[in-house]
């Protein structure tokens, strides 16, 4: 334990003296205490005096060594949520056209109207030779033929795994000519023939489901 020594100095208000003039007692009406904290390890000290009837005491006390850190306090309550961010703008839309559904390109043989309805499209072309060629993508092809001389037709091509067809429209002119239908690998429903009468129109259909290994023909 650290002790302190106090030096007391009496003030000028002397009320009791001995016969030799020595001060025996000063009147005290108040007291004031001051405590100063010193760094740990410092020496304790103190002092005191009486001034105008007030006893003044001063204590210089060293601090103790720092204690160990206390345990962590409990977690505080969660903070409030932040405000929501603004919504992003909508992306642009691509309207349907005759060749696209939005941004998706439609393949051959398919069309799209302005409402998004999908429809099969059959291309019609004039037969440039005697071969009725099936398309390479499985879509339907239609040929027109206006014979100017007798014709013998053949079939070629086809995509396996789909119902693949060719349509033939024979339009006779002022003079009709005989048109011989394909015979290789073809099975006909009934006995279709091309009308060779002037201005006559005959429409026939040929299909394959095995890529052209076999065909089926009929009057359309």
QUIQUI-V452350 format. One record per residue. N is the residue number from 1. RES is the residue in three letters. NEAR is the number of other C-alpha atoms within 8 Angstrom. Layout:
{{N;RES;NEAR} {N;RES;NEAR}}
//
This chain:
{{1;UNK;2} {2;UNK;5} {3;UNK;6} {4;UNK;8} {5;UNK;7} {6;UNK;8} {7;UNK;8} {8;UNK;8} {9;UNK;7} {10;UNK;8} {11;UNK;11} {12;UNK;6} {13;UNK;9} {14;UNK;10} {15;UNK;8} {16;UNK;8} {17;UNK;11} {18;UNK;8} {19;UNK;5} {20;UNK;5} {21;UNK;6} {22;UNK;7} {23;UNK;10} {24;UNK;7} {25;UNK;8} {26;UNK;13} {27;UNK;8} {28;UNK;10} {29;UNK;7} {30;UNK;7} {31;UNK;9} {32;UNK;8} {33;UNK;8} {34;UNK;8} {35;UNK;8} {36;UNK;8} {37;UNK;8} {38;UNK;9} {39;UNK;7} {40;UNK;8} {41;UNK;7} {42;UNK;7} {43;UNK;7} {44;UNK;11} {45;UNK;11} {46;UNK;12} {47;UNK;11} {48;UNK;12} {49;UNK;12} {50;UNK;14} {51;UNK;11} {52;UNK;8} {53;UNK;12} {54;UNK;11} {55;UNK;13} {56;UNK;12} {57;UNK;12} {58;UNK;11} {59;UNK;13} {60;UNK;11} {61;UNK;11} {62;UNK;12} {63;UNK;9} {64;UNK;6} {65;UNK;5} {66;UNK;4} {67;UNK;4} {68;UNK;4} {69;UNK;4} {70;UNK;4} {71;UNK;4} {72;UNK;4} {73;UNK;4} {74;UNK;4} {75;UNK;4} {76;UNK;4} {77;UNK;4} {78;UNK;4} {79;UNK;4} {80;UNK;4} {81;UNK;4} {82;UNK;4} {83;UNK;4} {84;UNK;4} {85;UNK;4} {86;UNK;4} {87;UNK;4} {88;UNK;4} {89;UNK;4} {90;UNK;4} {91;UNK;4} {92;UNK;4} {93;UNK;5} {94;UNK;7} {95;UNK;7} {96;UNK;13} {97;UNK;11} {98;UNK;8} {99;UNK;11} {100;UNK;12} {101;UNK;13} {102;UNK;9} {103;UNK;6} {104;UNK;6} {105;UNK;7} {106;UNK;10} {107;UNK;6} {108;UNK;7} {109;UNK;10} {110;UNK;11} {111;UNK;12} {112;UNK;16} {113;UNK;10} {114;UNK;9} {115;UNK;6} {116;UNK;9} {117;UNK;7} {118;UNK;8} {119;UNK;7} {120;UNK;7} {121;UNK;9} {122;UNK;9} {123;UNK;8} {124;UNK;8} {125;UNK;7} {126;UNK;7} {127;UNK;10} {128;UNK;4} {129;UNK;5} {130;UNK;9} {131;UNK;9} {132;UNK;12} {133;UNK;9} {134;UNK;14} {135;UNK;11} {136;UNK;8} {137;UNK;6} {138;UNK;11} {139;UNK;11} {140;UNK;14} {141;UNK;12} {142;UNK;12} {143;UNK;13} {144;UNK;12} {145;UNK;10} {146;UNK;8} {147;UNK;13} {148;UNK;6} {149;UNK;6} {150;UNK;9} {151;UNK;10} {152;UNK;9} {153;UNK;11} {154;UNK;11} {155;UNK;10} {156;UNK;9} {157;UNK;10} {158;UNK;15} {159;UNK;15} {160;UNK;9} {161;UNK;7} {162;UNK;9} {163;UNK;8} {164;UNK;13} {165;UNK;12} {166;UNK;14} {167;UNK;12} {168;UNK;11} {169;UNK;12} {170;UNK;12} {171;UNK;12} {172;UNK;15} {173;UNK;11} {174;UNK;6} {175;UNK;8} {176;UNK;12} {177;UNK;12} {178;UNK;10} {179;UNK;11} {180;UNK;10} {181;UNK;9} {182;UNK;9} {183;UNK;7} {184;UNK;6} {185;UNK;7} {186;UNK;10} {187;UNK;9} {188;UNK;9} {189;UNK;9} {190;UNK;5} {191;UNK;6} {192;UNK;8} {193;UNK;6} {194;UNK;10} {195;UNK;8} {196;UNK;10} {197;UNK;9} {198;UNK;9} {199;UNK;10} {200;UNK;11} {201;UNK;9} {202;UNK;10} {203;UNK;10} {204;UNK;11} {205;UNK;12} {206;UNK;11} {207;UNK;11} {208;UNK;17} {209;UNK;14} {210;UNK;11} {211;UNK;11} {212;UNK;12} {213;UNK;7} {214;UNK;11} {215;UNK;12} {216;UNK;11} {217;UNK;12} {218;UNK;12} {219;UNK;9} {220;UNK;5}}
//
